[in-house]
């Protein structure tokens, strides 16, 4: 099956408590994840690259304030005592969380056995 979005926007499929956001590059998937995350009381987002995690961390800090946002990668850890949101590389995501919102960007990379782990 070939599903194409009509207006260069991500396709959103929802069921139960899981939502998949699908779309080509530059259709706003990461932006949507950030907006959805900060609409919740707490949240965590896992990203495939350290530099992307840094960029998203800066964007979330602009929205909610740096005192509410943690950055966790294999090389860097900024965890304010009052952090409500975490931006991580996928490998650095906590295995257990009670966050109200969890997103994994580029989830298809989870099957890549060449990627490291922490």
Helices and strands as residue ranges (DSSP letters): E 11-15, E 18-22, H 29-38, E 43-47, H 50-64, G 66-68, E 69-72, E 77-78, E 85-89, G 90-92, E 101-104, G 107-111
